[in-house]
């Protein structure tokens, strides 16, 4: 089993995932781009990792960076 979940989404969907993870006793890690700094899902998560600039091609669409975030946080 696992005890920490990385959420590679944003906005309301990420917030709902975080709320559900908490109910299940899981820690949460949110990844975010520079454009999402200070967003609700970033603030709600137990941990947050910046994965790059605002452009999706330089952040959310770079799978290797998201995997690095998961590995570095133990998610």
PQR file of N, CA, C, O and H, with PARSE charges and radii, in Angstrom:
ATOM      1  N   UNK A   1       0.852  -1.187   0.000 -0.4000 1.5000
ATOM      2  CA  UNK A   1       0.000   0.000   0.000 -0.0000 2.0000
ATOM      3  C   UNK A   1       0.889   1.240   0.000  0.5500 1.7000
ATOM      4  O   UNK A   1       2.111   1.132   0.099 -0.5500 1.4000
ATOM      5  N   UNK A   2       0.295   2.377  -0.108 -0.4000 1.5000
ATOM      6  CA  UNK A   2       1.024   3.637  -0.129 -0.0000 2.0000
ATOM      7  C   UNK A   2       0.403   4.587   0.883  0.5500 1.7000
ATOM      8  O   UNK A   2      -0.742   4.401   1.298 -0.5500 1.4000
ATOM      9  H   UNK A   2      -0.698   2.464  -0.188  0.4000 1.0000
ATOM     10  N   UNK A   3       1.158   5.603   1.279 -0.4000 1.5000
ATOM     11  CA  UNK A   3       0.640   6.551   2.266 -0.0000 2.0000
ATOM     12  C   UNK A   3       0.691   8.002   1.800  0.5500 1.7000
ATOM     13  O   UNK A   3       0.343   8.913   2.551 -0.5500 1.4000
ATOM     14  H   UNK A   3       2.087   5.753   0.943  0.4000 1.0000
ATOM     15  N   UNK A   4       1.126   8.211   0.560 -0.4000 1.5000
ATOM     16  CA  UNK A   4       1.203   9.564   0.016 -0.0000 2.0000
ATOM     17  C   UNK A   4       0.832   9.528  -1.457  0.5500 1.7000
ATOM     18  O   UNK A   4       1.248   8.633  -2.193 -0.5500 1.4000
ATOM     19  H   UNK A   4       1.409   7.471  -0.050  0.4000 1.0000
ATOM     20  N   UNK A   5       0.041  10.515  -1.878 -0.4000 1.5000
ATOM     21  CA  UNK A   5      -0.479  10.563  -3.236 -0.0000 2.0000
ATOM     22  C   UNK A   5      -0.041  11.854  -3.917  0.5500 1.7000
ATOM     23  O   UNK A   5      -0.214  12.940  -3.364 -0.5500 1.4000
ATOM     24  H   UNK A   5      -0.296  11.242  -1.280  0.4000 1.0000
ATOM     25  N   UNK A   6       0.527  11.736  -5.116 -0.4000 1.5000
ATOM     26  CA  UNK A   6       0.869  12.913  -5.906 -0.0000 2.0000
ATOM     27  C   UNK A   6      -0.304  13.225  -6.828  0.5500 1.7000
ATOM     28  O   UNK A   6      -0.798  12.345  -7.534 -0.5500 1.4000
ATOM     29  H   UNK A   6       0.667  10.854  -5.565  0.4000 1.0000
ATOM     30  N   UNK A   7      -0.744  14.475  -6.819 -0.4000 1.5000
ATOM     31  CA  UNK A   7      -1.839  14.918  -7.672 -0.0000 2.0000
ATOM     32  C   UNK A   7      -1.256  15.751  -8.799  0.5500 1.7000
ATOM     33  O   UNK A   7      -0.741  16.846  -8.573 -0.5500 1.4000
ATOM     34  H   UNK A   7      -0.343  15.189  -6.245  0.4000 1.0000
ATOM     35  N   UNK A   8      -1.341  15.227 -10.012 -0.4000 1.5000
ATOM     36  CA  UNK A   8      -0.793  15.925 -11.180 -0.0000 2.0000
ATOM     37  C   UNK A   8      -1.920  16.571 -11.964  0.5500 1.7000
ATOM     38  O   UNK A   8      -1.949  16.517 -13.193 -0.5500 1.4000
ATOM     39  H   UNK A   8      -1.760  14.338 -10.195  0.4000 1.0000
ATOM     40  N   UNK A   9      -2.836  17.174 -11.250 -0.4000 1.5000
ATOM     41  CA  UNK A   9      -3.951  17.886 -11.842 -0.0000 2.0000
ATOM     42  C   UNK A   9      -4.040  19.211 -11.113  0.5500 1.7000
ATOM     43  O   UNK A   9      -3.241  19.476 -10.215 -0.5500 1.4000
ATOM     44  H   UNK A   9      -2.812  17.218 -10.251  0.4000 1.0000
ATOM     45  N   UNK A  10      -4.988  20.039 -11.481 -0.4000 1.5000
ATOM     46  CA  UNK A  10      -5.108  21.335 -10.821 -0.0000 2.0000
ATOM     47  C   UNK A  10      -6.566  21.736 -10.746  0.5500 1.7000
ATOM     48  O   UNK A  10      -7.437  21.066 -11.301 -0.5500 1.4000
ATOM     49  H   UNK A  10      -5.637  19.824 -12.211  0.4000 1.0000
ATOM     50  N   UNK A  11      -6.821  22.818 -10.066 -0.4000 1.5000
ATOM     51  CA  UNK A  11      -8.185  23.322  -9.970 -0.0000 2.0000
ATOM     52  C   UNK A  11      -9.068  22.474  -9.078  0.5500 1.7000
ATOM     53  O   UNK A  11      -8.596  21.806  -8.158 -0.5500 1.4000
ATOM     54  H   UNK A  11      -6.113  23.363  -9.615  0.4000 1.0000
ATOM     55  N   UNK A  12     -10.363  22.513  -9.370 -0.4000 1.5000
ATOM     56  CA  UNK A  12     -11.360  21.847  -8.534 -0.0000 2.0000
ATOM     57  C   UNK A  12     -11.154  20.341  -8.465  0.5500 1.7000
ATOM     58  O   UNK A  12     -11.366  19.736  -7.414 -0.5500 1.4000
ATOM     59  H   UNK A  12     -10.747  23.056 -10.117  0.4000 1.0000
ATOM     60  N   UNK A  13     -10.749  19.737  -9.557 -0.4000 1.5000
ATOM     61  CA  UNK A  13     -10.513  18.288  -9.539 -0.0000 2.0000
ATOM     62  C   UNK A  13      -9.432  17.947  -8.525  0.5500 1.7000
ATOM     63  O   UNK A  13      -9.598  17.025  -7.727 -0.5500 1.4000
ATOM     64  H   UNK A  13     -10.576  20.228 -10.411  0.4000 1.0000
ATOM     65  N   UNK A  14      -8.332  18.678  -8.549 -0.4000 1.5000
ATOM     66  CA  UNK A  14      -7.244  18.427  -7.601 -0.0000 2.0000
ATOM     67  C   UNK A  14      -7.716  18.632  -6.168  0.5500 1.7000
ATOM     68  O   UNK A  14      -7.349  17.861  -5.282 -0.5500 1.4000
ATOM     69  H   UNK A  14      -8.197  19.427  -9.198  0.4000 1.0000
ATOM     70  N   UNK A  15      -8.521  19.654  -5.931 -0.4000 1.5000
ATOM     71  CA  UNK A  15      -9.027  19.913  -4.579 -0.0000 2.0000
ATOM     72  C   UNK A  15      -9.881  18.752  -4.081  0.5500 1.7000
ATOM     73  O   UNK A  15      -9.780  18.359  -2.919 -0.5500 1.4000
ATOM     74  H   UNK A  15      -8.819  20.280  -6.651  0.4000 1.0000
ATOM     75  N   UNK A  16     -10.709  18.209  -4.945 -0.4000 1.5000
ATOM     76  CA  UNK A  16     -11.548  17.070  -4.550 -0.0000 2.0000
ATOM     77  C   UNK A  16     -10.710  15.824  -4.279  0.5500 1.7000
ATOM     78  O   UNK A  16     -10.995  15.066  -3.352 -0.5500 1.4000
ATOM     79  H   UNK A  16     -10.791  18.527  -5.890  0.4000 1.0000
ATOM     80  N   UNK A  17      -9.684  15.620  -5.084 -0.4000 1.5000
ATOM     81  CA  UNK A  17      -8.792  14.479  -4.855 -0.0000 2.0000
ATOM     82  C   UNK A  17      -8.092  14.639  -3.506  0.5500 1.7000
ATOM     83  O   UNK A  17      -7.981  13.675  -2.749 -0.5500 1.4000
ATOM     84  H   UNK A  17      -9.452  16.236  -5.837  0.4000 1.0000
ATOM     85  N   UNK A  18      -7.620  15.844  -3.202 -0.4000 1.5000
ATOM     86  CA  UNK A  18      -6.943  16.103  -1.926 -0.0000 2.0000
ATOM     87  C   UNK A  18      -7.891  15.850  -0.759  0.5500 1.7000
ATOM     88  O   UNK A  18      -7.505  15.217   0.223 -0.5500 1.4000
ATOM     89  H   UNK A  18      -7.711  16.627  -3.817  0.4000 1.0000
ATOM     90  N   UNK A  19      -9.126  16.337  -0.854 -0.4000 1.5000
ATOM     91  CA  UNK A  19     -10.101  16.120   0.218 -0.0000 2.0000
ATOM     92  C   UNK A  19     -10.351  14.628   0.442  0.5500 1.7000
ATOM     93  O   UNK A  19     -10.408  14.172   1.584 -0.5500 1.4000
ATOM     94  H   UNK A  19      -9.440  16.851  -1.652  0.4000 1.0000
ATOM     95  N   UNK A  20     -10.498  13.882  -0.627 -0.4000 1.5000
ATOM     96  CA  UNK A  20     -10.739  12.441  -0.516 -0.0000 2.0000
ATOM     97  C   UNK A  20      -9.518  11.721   0.050  0.5500 1.7000
ATOM     98  O   UNK A  20      -9.652  10.827   0.886 -0.5500 1.4000
ATOM     99  H   UNK A  20     -10.452  14.252  -1.555  0.4000 1.0000
ATOM    100  N   UNK A  21      -8.333  12.109  -0.404 -0.4000 1.5000
ATOM    101  CA  UNK A  21      -7.102  11.497   0.113 -0.0000 2.0000
ATOM    102  C   UNK A  21      -6.989  11.711   1.618  0.5500 1.7000
ATOM    103  O   UNK A  21      -6.605  10.798   2.350 -0.5500 1.4000
ATOM    104  H   UNK A  21      -8.223  12.836  -1.082  0.4000 1.0000
ATOM    105  N   UNK A  22      -7.317  12.900   2.075 -0.4000 1.5000
ATOM    106  CA  UNK A  22      -7.271  13.178   3.523 -0.0000 2.0000
ATOM    107  C   UNK A  22      -8.219  12.269   4.288  0.5500 1.7000
ATOM    108  O   UNK A  22      -7.866  11.735   5.339 -0.5500 1.4000
ATOM    109  H   UNK A  22      -7.629  13.641   1.481  0.4000 1.0000
ATOM    110  N   UNK A  23      -9.426  12.095   3.756 -0.4000 1.5000
ATOM    111  CA  UNK A  23     -10.398  11.212   4.411 -0.0000 2.0000
ATOM    112  C   UNK A  23      -9.881   9.782   4.494  0.5500 1.7000
ATOM    113  O   UNK A  23     -10.239   9.032   5.402 -0.5500 1.4000
ATOM    114  H   UNK A  23      -9.713  12.529   2.902  0.4000 1.0000
ATOM    115  N   UNK A  24      -9.036   9.414   3.537 -0.4000 1.5000
ATOM    116  CA  UNK A  24      -8.461   8.069   3.508 -0.0000 2.0000
ATOM    117  C   UNK A  24      -7.175   7.974   4.321  0.5500 1.7000
ATOM    118  O   UNK A  24      -6.577   6.902   4.415 -0.5500 1.4000
ATOM    119  H   UNK A  24      -8.745  10.023   2.800  0.4000 1.0000
ATOM    120  N   UNK A  25      -6.745   9.091   4.909 -0.4000 1.5000
ATOM    121  CA  UNK A  25      -5.532   9.089   5.715 -0.0000 2.0000
ATOM    122  C   UNK A  25      -4.250   9.182   4.916  0.5500 1.7000
ATOM    123  O   UNK A  25      -3.179   8.847   5.423 -0.5500 1.4000
ATOM    124  H   UNK A  25      -7.231   9.962   4.832  0.4000 1.0000
ATOM    125  N   UNK A  26      -4.341   9.631   3.671 -0.4000 1.5000
ATOM    126  CA  UNK A  26      -3.160   9.741   2.815 -0.0000 2.0000
ATOM    127  C   UNK A  26      -2.601  11.157   2.829  0.5500 1.7000
ATOM    128  O   UNK A  26      -3.352  12.131   2.892 -0.5500 1.4000
ATOM    129  H   UNK A  26      -5.211   9.902   3.259  0.4000 1.0000
ATOM    130  N   UNK A  27      -1.283  11.264   2.769 -0.4000 1.5000
ATOM    131  CA  UNK A  27      -0.638  12.552   2.569 -0.0000 2.0000
ATOM    132  C   UNK A  27      -0.773  12.942   1.107  0.5500 1.7000
ATOM    133  O   UNK A  27      -0.979  12.085   0.248 -0.5500 1.4000
ATOM    134  H   UNK A  27      -0.673  10.473   2.717  0.4000 1.0000
ATOM    135  N   UNK A  28      -0.658  14.231   0.822 -0.4000 1.5000
ATOM    136  CA  UNK A  28      -0.835  14.691  -0.557 -0.0000 2.0000
ATOM    137  C   UNK A  28       0.320  15.573  -1.003  0.5500 1.7000
ATOM    138  O   UNK A  28       0.882  16.351  -0.231 -0.5500 1.4000
ATOM    139  H   UNK A  28      -0.491  14.927   1.519  0.4000 1.0000
ATOM    140  N   UNK A  29       0.651  15.422  -2.276 -0.4000 1.5000
ATOM    141  CA  UNK A  29       1.664  16.252  -2.927 -0.0000 2.0000
ATOM    142  C   UNK A  29       1.022  16.819  -4.185  0.5500 1.7000
ATOM    143  O   UNK A  29       0.498  16.079  -5.018 -0.5500 1.4000
ATOM    144  H   UNK A  29       0.195  14.790  -2.903  0.4000 1.0000
ATOM    145  N   UNK A  30       1.070  18.122  -4.311 -0.4000 1.5000
ATOM    146  CA  UNK A  30       0.535  18.770  -5.502 -0.0000 2.0000
ATOM    147  C   UNK A  30       1.690  19.309  -6.328  0.5500 1.7000
ATOM    148  O   UNK A  30       2.614  19.915  -5.787 -0.5500 1.4000
ATOM    149  H   UNK A  30       1.496  18.724  -3.635  0.4000 1.0000
ATOM    150  N   UNK A  31       1.643  19.093  -7.632 -0.4000 1.5000
ATOM    151  CA  UNK A  31       2.623  19.718  -8.512 -0.0000 2.0000
ATOM    152  C   UNK A  31       1.964  20.947  -9.126  0.5500 1.7000
ATOM    153  O   UNK A  31       0.753  20.966  -9.350 -0.5500 1.4000
ATOM    154  H   UNK A  31       0.892  18.600  -8.072  0.4000 1.0000
ATOM    155  N   UNK A  32       2.766  21.969  -9.395 -0.4000 1.5000
ATOM    156  CA  UNK A  32       2.204  23.205  -9.928 -0.0000 2.0000
ATOM    157  C   UNK A  32       3.219  23.926 -10.793  0.5500 1.7000
ATOM    158  O   UNK A  32       4.429  23.776 -10.622 -0.5500 1.4000
ATOM    159  H   UNK A  32       3.750  21.953  -9.213  0.4000 1.0000
ATOM    160  N   UNK A  33       2.699  24.714 -11.730 -0.4000 1.5000
ATOM    161  CA  UNK A  33       3.553  25.558 -12.565 -0.0000 2.0000
ATOM    162  C   UNK A  33       3.614  26.947 -11.940  0.5500 1.7000
ATOM    163  O   UNK A  33       2.892  27.244 -10.989 -0.5500 1.4000
ATOM    164  H   UNK A  33       1.716  24.835 -11.869  0.4000 1.0000
ATOM    165  N   UNK A  34       4.470  27.780 -12.476 -0.4000 1.5000
ATOM    166  CA  UNK A  34       4.572  29.152 -11.975 -0.0000 2.0000
ATOM    167  C   UNK A  34       3.226  29.866 -12.021  0.5500 1.7000
ATOM    168  O   UNK A  34       2.936  30.693 -11.156 -0.5500 1.4000
ATOM    169  H   UNK A  34       5.057  27.539 -13.249  0.4000 1.0000
ATOM    170  N   UNK A  35       2.403  29.558 -13.016 -0.4000 1.5000
ATOM    171  CA  UNK A  35       1.093  30.202 -13.154 -0.0000 2.0000
ATOM    172  C   UNK A  35       0.147  29.820 -12.022  0.5500 1.7000
ATOM    173  O   UNK A  35      -0.779  30.569 -11.712 -0.5500 1.4000
ATOM    174  H   UNK A  35       2.639  28.887 -13.718  0.4000 1.0000
ATOM    175  N   UNK A  36       0.369  28.664 -11.404 -0.4000 1.5000
ATOM    176  CA  UNK A  36      -0.531  28.174 -10.360 -0.0000 2.0000
ATOM    177  C   UNK A  36      -0.025  28.411  -8.941  0.5500 1.7000
ATOM    178  O   UNK A  36      -0.649  27.974  -7.974 -0.5500 1.4000
ATOM    179  H   UNK A  36       1.122  28.055 -11.656  0.4000 1.0000
ATOM    180  N   UNK A  37       1.086  29.092  -8.821 -0.4000 1.5000
ATOM    181  CA  UNK A  37       1.614  29.390  -7.486 -0.0000 2.0000
ATOM    182  C   UNK A  37       0.530  30.125  -6.693  0.5500 1.7000
ATOM    183  O   UNK A  37      -0.016  31.117  -7.174 -0.5500 1.4000
ATOM    184  H   UNK A  37       1.593  29.447  -9.607  0.4000 1.0000
ATOM    185  N   UNK A  38       0.223  29.664  -5.521 -0.4000 1.5000
ATOM    186  CA  UNK A  38      -0.809  30.297  -4.696 -0.0000 2.0000
ATOM    187  C   UNK A  38      -2.223  29.820  -4.989  0.5500 1.7000
ATOM    188  O   UNK A  38      -3.172  30.300  -4.369 -0.5500 1.4000
ATOM    189  H   UNK A  38       0.667  28.858  -5.130  0.4000 1.0000
ATOM    190  N   UNK A  39      -2.383  28.883  -5.924 -0.4000 1.5000
ATOM    191  CA  UNK A  39      -3.711  28.345  -6.236 -0.0000 2.0000
ATOM    192  C   UNK A  39      -4.209  27.489  -5.070  0.5500 1.7000
ATOM    193  O   UNK A  39      -3.420  27.004  -4.259 -0.5500 1.4000
ATOM    194  H   UNK A  39      -1.612  28.494  -6.427  0.4000 1.0000
ATOM    195  N   UNK A  40      -5.512  27.316  -5.002 -0.4000 1.5000
ATOM    196  CA  UNK A  40      -6.125  26.597  -3.884 -0.0000 2.0000
ATOM    197  C   UNK A  40      -5.580  25.176  -3.733  0.5500 1.7000
ATOM    198  O   UNK A  40      -5.302  24.742  -2.615 -0.5500 1.4000
ATOM    199  H   UNK A  40      -6.153  27.710  -5.661  0.4000 1.0000
ATOM    200  N   UNK A  41      -5.422  24.448  -4.836 -0.4000 1.5000
ATOM    201  CA  UNK A  41      -4.940  23.063  -4.724 -0.0000 2.0000
ATOM    202  C   UNK A  41      -3.499  23.010  -4.221  0.5500 1.7000
ATOM    203  O   UNK A  41      -3.104  22.036  -3.580 -0.5500 1.4000
ATOM    204  H   UNK A  41      -5.647  24.801  -5.745  0.4000 1.0000
ATOM    205  N   UNK A  42      -2.720  24.033  -4.502 -0.4000 1.5000
ATOM    206  CA  UNK A  42      -1.336  24.094  -4.015 -0.0000 2.0000
ATOM    207  C   UNK A  42      -1.336  24.346  -2.509  0.5500 1.7000
ATOM    208  O   UNK A  42      -0.568  23.733  -1.767 -0.5500 1.4000
ATOM    209  H   UNK A  42      -3.040  24.824  -5.023  0.4000 1.0000
ATOM    210  N   UNK A  43      -2.198  25.246  -2.069 -0.4000 1.5000
ATOM    211  CA  UNK A  43      -2.295  25.567  -0.643 -0.0000 2.0000
ATOM    212  C   UNK A  43      -2.868  24.404   0.168  0.5500 1.7000
ATOM    213  O   UNK A  43      -2.478  24.206   1.318 -0.5500 1.4000
ATOM    214  H   UNK A  43      -2.823  25.744  -2.671  0.4000 1.0000
ATOM    215  N   UNK A  44      -3.776  23.646  -0.410 -0.4000 1.5000
ATOM    216  CA  UNK A  44      -4.429  22.548   0.312 -0.0000 2.0000
ATOM    217  C   UNK A  44      -3.521  21.346   0.534  0.5500 1.7000
ATOM    218  O   UNK A  44      -3.645  20.654   1.545 -0.5500 1.4000
ATOM    219  H   UNK A  44      -4.093  23.808  -1.344  0.4000 1.0000
ATOM    220  N   UNK A  45      -2.624  21.095  -0.386 -0.4000 1.5000
ATOM    221  CA  UNK A  45      -1.790  19.893  -0.322 -0.0000 2.0000
ATOM    222  C   UNK A  45      -0.816  19.952   0.853  0.5500 1.7000
ATOM    223  O   UNK A  45      -0.410  21.031   1.286 -0.5500 1.4000
ATOM    224  H   UNK A  45      -2.524  21.658  -1.207  0.4000 1.0000
ATOM    225  N   UNK A  46      -0.451  18.785   1.357 -0.4000 1.5000
ATOM    226  CA  UNK A  46       0.543  18.716   2.430 -0.0000 2.0000
ATOM    227  C   UNK A  46       1.905  19.187   1.943  0.5500 1.7000
ATOM    228  O   UNK A  46       2.654  19.821   2.685 -0.5500 1.4000
ATOM    229  H   UNK A  46      -0.780  17.908   1.006  0.4000 1.0000
ATOM    230  N   UNK A  47       2.219  18.873   0.695 -0.4000 1.5000
ATOM    231  CA  UNK A  47       3.470  19.303   0.066 -0.0000 2.0000
ATOM    232  C   UNK A  47       3.151  19.779  -1.340  0.5500 1.7000
ATOM    233  O   UNK A  47       2.179  19.333  -1.950 -0.5500 1.4000
ATOM    234  H   UNK A  47       1.610  18.357   0.092  0.4000 1.0000
ATOM    235  N   UNK A  48       3.974  20.688  -1.851 -0.4000 1.5000
ATOM    236  CA  UNK A  48       3.795  21.168  -3.222 -0.0000 2.0000
ATOM    237  C   UNK A  48       5.162  21.303  -3.879  0.5500 1.7000
ATOM    238  O   UNK A  48       6.127  21.744  -3.256 -0.5500 1.4000
ATOM    239  H   UNK A  48       4.763  21.050  -1.355  0.4000 1.0000
ATOM    240  N   UNK A  49       5.225  20.914  -5.151 -0.4000 1.5000
ATOM    241  CA  UNK A  49       6.480  20.942  -5.894 -0.0000 2.0000
ATOM    242  C   UNK A  49       6.274  21.742  -7.176  0.5500 1.7000
ATOM    243  O   UNK A  49       5.394  21.429  -7.978 -0.5500 1.4000
ATOM    244  H   UNK A  49       4.441  20.555  -5.657  0.4000 1.0000
ATOM    245  N   UNK A  50       7.088  22.773  -7.365 -0.4000 1.5000
ATOM    246  CA  UNK A  50       7.042  23.554  -8.599 -0.0000 2.0000
ATOM    247  C   UNK A  50       7.694  22.735  -9.702  0.5500 1.7000
ATOM    248  O   UNK A  50       8.808  22.238  -9.543 -0.5500 1.4000
ATOM    249  H   UNK A  50       7.803  23.028  -6.714  0.4000 1.0000
ATOM    250  N   UNK A  51       6.989  22.599 -10.824 -0.4000 1.5000
ATOM    251  CA  UNK A  51       7.507  21.780 -11.922 -0.0000 2.0000
ATOM    252  C   UNK A  51       7.859  22.593 -13.161  0.5500 1.7000
ATOM    253  O   UNK A  51       8.141  22.016 -14.212 -0.5500 1.4000
ATOM    254  H   UNK A  51       6.083  23.003 -10.953  0.4000 1.0000
ATOM    255  N   UNK A  52       7.850  23.912 -13.062 -0.4000 1.5000
ATOM    256  CA  UNK A  52       8.289  24.705 -14.208 -0.0000 2.0000
ATOM    257  C   UNK A  52       7.476  25.951 -14.460  0.5500 1.7000
ATOM    258  O   UNK A  52       6.648  26.362 -13.648 -0.5500 1.4000
ATOM    259  H   UNK A  52       7.621  24.381 -12.209  0.4000 1.0000
ATOM    260  N   UNK A  53       7.738  26.534 -15.605 -0.4000 1.5000
ATOM    261  CA  UNK A  53       7.105  27.799 -15.967 -0.0000 2.0000
ATOM    262  C   UNK A  53       5.636  27.597 -16.332  0.5500 1.7000
ATOM    263  O   UNK A  53       5.127  26.476 -16.328 -0.5500 1.4000
ATOM    264  H   UNK A  53       8.411  26.199 -16.265  0.4000 1.0000
ATOM    265  N   UNK A  54       4.973  28.696 -16.644 -0.4000 1.5000
ATOM    266  CA  UNK A  54       3.533  28.675 -16.890 -0.0000 2.0000
ATOM    267  C   UNK A  54       3.124  27.845 -18.103  0.5500 1.7000
ATOM    268  O   UNK A  54       2.037  27.267 -18.116 -0.5500 1.4000
ATOM    269  H   UNK A  54       5.387  29.606 -16.647  0.4000 1.0000
ATOM    270  N   UNK A  55       3.969  27.781 -19.106 -0.4000 1.5000
ATOM    271  CA  UNK A  55       3.616  27.041 -20.325 -0.0000 2.0000
ATOM    272  C   UNK A  55       3.494  25.546 -20.027  0.5500 1.7000
ATOM    273  O   UNK A  55       4.427  24.955 -19.482 -0.5500 1.4000
ATOM    274  H   UNK A  55       4.852  28.250 -19.094  0.4000 1.0000
ATOM    275  N   UNK A  56       2.366  24.925 -20.371 -0.4000 1.5000
ATOM    276  CA  UNK A  56       2.208  23.492 -20.117 -0.0000 2.0000
ATOM    277  C   UNK A  56       3.327  22.644 -20.715  0.5500 1.7000
ATOM    278  O   UNK A  56       3.719  21.633 -20.132 -0.5500 1.4000
ATOM    279  H   UNK A  56       1.608  25.406 -20.813  0.4000 1.0000
ATOM    280  N   UNK A  57       3.835  23.044 -21.861 -0.4000 1.5000
ATOM    281  CA  UNK A  57       4.915  22.271 -22.494 -0.0000 2.0000
ATOM    282  C   UNK A  57       6.197  22.306 -21.680  0.5500 1.7000
ATOM    283  O   UNK A  57       7.100  21.498 -21.900 -0.5500 1.4000
ATOM    284  H   UNK A  57       3.516  23.865 -22.335  0.4000 1.0000
ATOM    285  N   UNK A  58       6.279  23.234 -20.743 -0.4000 1.5000
ATOM    286  CA  UNK A  58       7.457  23.353 -19.885 -0.0000 2.0000
ATOM    287  C   UNK A  58       7.165  22.939 -18.446  0.5500 1.7000
ATOM    288  O   UNK A  58       8.002  23.131 -17.564 -0.5500 1.4000
ATOM    289  H   UNK A  58       5.546  23.890 -20.564  0.4000 1.0000
ATOM    290  N   UNK A  59       5.992  22.378 -18.206 -0.4000 1.5000
ATOM    291  CA  UNK A  59       5.643  21.969 -16.842 -0.0000 2.0000
ATOM    292  C   UNK A  59       4.771  20.712 -16.857  0.5500 1.7000
ATOM    293  O   UNK A  59       5.300  19.602 -16.792 -0.5500 1.4000
ATOM    294  H   UNK A  59       5.312  22.222 -18.923  0.4000 1.0000
ATOM    295  N   UNK A  60       3.462  20.861 -16.941 -0.4000 1.5000
ATOM    296  CA  UNK A  60       2.539  19.734 -16.804 -0.0000 2.0000
ATOM    297  C   UNK A  60       2.694  18.648 -17.862  0.5500 1.7000
ATOM    298  O   UNK A  60       2.360  17.493 -17.600 -0.5500 1.4000
ATOM    299  H   UNK A  60       3.032  21.763 -16.994  0.4000 1.0000
ATOM    300  N   UNK A  61       3.182  18.981 -19.025 -0.4000 1.5000
ATOM    301  CA  UNK A  61       3.334  17.985 -20.092 -0.0000 2.0000
ATOM    302  C   UNK A  61       4.698  17.309 -20.094  0.5500 1.7000
ATOM    303  O   UNK A  61       4.991  16.511 -20.984 -0.5500 1.4000
ATOM    304  H   UNK A  61       3.453  19.919 -19.237  0.4000 1.0000
ATOM    305  N   UNK A  62       5.523  17.615 -19.121 -0.4000 1.5000
ATOM    306  CA  UNK A  62       6.845  16.988 -19.014 -0.0000 2.0000
ATOM    307  C   UNK A  62       6.783  15.885 -17.957  0.5500 1.7000
ATOM    308  O   UNK A  62       7.043  16.106 -16.774 -0.5500 1.4000
ATOM    309  H   UNK A  62       5.285  18.263 -18.398  0.4000 1.0000
ATOM    310  N   UNK A  63       6.433  14.711 -18.424 -0.4000 1.5000
ATOM    311  CA  UNK A  63       6.248  13.577 -17.523 -0.0000 2.0000
ATOM    312  C   UNK A  63       7.437  13.273 -16.644  0.5500 1.7000
ATOM    313  O   UNK A  63       7.270  12.887 -15.487 -0.5500 1.4000
ATOM    314  H   UNK A  63       6.222  14.532 -19.385  0.4000 1.0000
ATOM    315  N   UNK A  64       8.645  13.441 -17.177 -0.4000 1.5000
ATOM    316  CA  UNK A  64       9.838  13.124 -16.383 -0.0000 2.0000
ATOM    317  C   UNK A  64       9.957  14.027 -15.158  0.5500 1.7000
ATOM    318  O   UNK A  64      10.461  13.594 -14.122 -0.5500 1.4000
ATOM    319  H   UNK A  64       8.781  13.755 -18.117  0.4000 1.0000
ATOM    320  N   UNK A  65       9.503  15.265 -15.262 -0.4000 1.5000
ATOM    321  CA  UNK A  65       9.561  16.183 -14.113 -0.0000 2.0000
ATOM    322  C   UNK A  65       8.534  15.771 -13.060  0.5500 1.7000
ATOM    323  O   UNK A  65       8.801  15.855 -11.862 -0.5500 1.4000
ATOM    324  H   UNK A  65       9.094  15.617 -16.104  0.4000 1.0000
ATOM    325  N   UNK A  66       7.376  15.332 -13.502 -0.4000 1.5000
ATOM    326  CA  UNK A  66       6.351  14.877 -12.562 -0.0000 2.0000
ATOM    327  C   UNK A  66       6.815  13.607 -11.852  0.5500 1.7000
ATOM    328  O   UNK A  66       6.589  13.451 -10.652 -0.5500 1.4000
ATOM    329  H   UNK A  66       7.159  15.263 -14.476  0.4000 1.0000
ATOM    330  N   UNK A  67       7.452  12.714 -12.571 -0.4000 1.5000
ATOM    331  CA  UNK A  67       7.989  11.499 -11.949 -0.0000 2.0000
ATOM    332  C   UNK A  67       9.082  11.854 -10.944  0.5500 1.7000
ATOM    333  O   UNK A  67       9.139  11.271  -9.862 -0.5500 1.4000
ATOM    334  H   UNK A  67       7.635  12.840 -13.546  0.4000 1.0000
ATOM    335  N   UNK A  68       9.941  12.795 -11.287 -0.4000 1.5000
ATOM    336  CA  UNK A  68      10.969  13.254 -10.341 -0.0000 2.0000
ATOM    337  C   UNK A  68      10.330  13.813  -9.076  0.5500 1.7000
ATOM    338  O   UNK A  68      10.810  13.554  -7.973 -0.5500 1.4000
ATOM    339  H   UNK A  68       9.896  13.269 -12.167  0.4000 1.0000
ATOM    340  N   UNK A  69       9.248  14.578  -9.227 -0.4000 1.5000
ATOM    341  CA  UNK A  69       8.553  15.139  -8.065 -0.0000 2.0000
ATOM    342  C   UNK A  69       8.006  14.025  -7.182  0.5500 1.7000
ATOM    343  O   UNK A  69       8.093  14.100  -5.957 -0.5500 1.4000
ATOM    344  H   UNK A  69       8.858  14.788 -10.123  0.4000 1.0000
ATOM    345  N   UNK A  70       7.446  12.999  -7.797 -0.4000 1.5000
ATOM    346  CA  UNK A  70       6.924  11.864  -7.029 -0.0000 2.0000
ATOM    347  C   UNK A  70       8.041  11.150  -6.283  0.5500 1.7000
ATOM    348  O   UNK A  70       7.896  10.820  -5.105 -0.5500 1.4000
ATOM    349  H   UNK A  70       7.375  12.938  -8.793  0.4000 1.0000
ATOM    350  N   UNK A  71       9.144  10.914  -6.959 -0.4000 1.5000
ATOM    351  CA  UNK A  71      10.263  10.210  -6.329 -0.0000 2.0000
ATOM    352  C   UNK A  71      10.883  11.028  -5.204  0.5500 1.7000
ATOM    353  O   UNK A  71      11.215  10.483  -4.151 -0.5500 1.4000
ATOM    354  H   UNK A  71       9.262  11.182  -7.916  0.4000 1.0000
ATOM    355  N   UNK A  72      11.041  12.321  -5.416 -0.4000 1.5000
ATOM    356  CA  UNK A  72      11.706  13.153  -4.402 -0.0000 2.0000
ATOM    357  C   UNK A  72      10.857  13.353  -3.150  0.5500 1.7000
ATOM    358  O   UNK A  72      11.390  13.646  -2.080 -0.5500 1.4000
ATOM    359  H   UNK A  72      10.771  12.763  -6.271  0.4000 1.0000
ATOM    360  N   UNK A  73       9.533  13.195  -3.278 -0.4000 1.5000
ATOM    361  CA  UNK A  73       8.655  13.372  -2.122 -0.0000 2.0000
ATOM    362  C   UNK A  73       8.185  12.052  -1.526  0.5500 1.7000
ATOM    363  O   UNK A  73       7.536  12.033  -0.480 -0.5500 1.4000
ATOM    364  H   UNK A  73       9.100  12.957  -4.147  0.4000 1.0000
ATOM    365  N   UNK A  74       8.510  10.963  -2.184 -0.4000 1.5000
ATOM    366  CA  UNK A  74       8.070   9.661  -1.703 -0.0000 2.0000
ATOM    367  C   UNK A  74       6.614   9.356  -2.015  0.5500 1.7000
ATOM    368  O   UNK A  74       6.011   8.476  -1.399 -0.5500 1.4000
ATOM    369  H   UNK A  74       9.037  10.978  -3.034  0.4000 1.0000
ATOM    370  N   UNK A  75       6.060  10.072  -2.955 -0.4000 1.5000
ATOM    371  CA  UNK A  75       4.644   9.849  -3.326 -0.0000 2.0000
ATOM    372  C   UNK A  75       4.531   8.719  -4.340  0.5500 1.7000
ATOM    373  O   UNK A  75       3.428   8.385  -4.772 -0.5500 1.4000
ATOM    374  H   UNK A  75       6.550  10.786  -3.455  0.4000 1.0000
TER
END
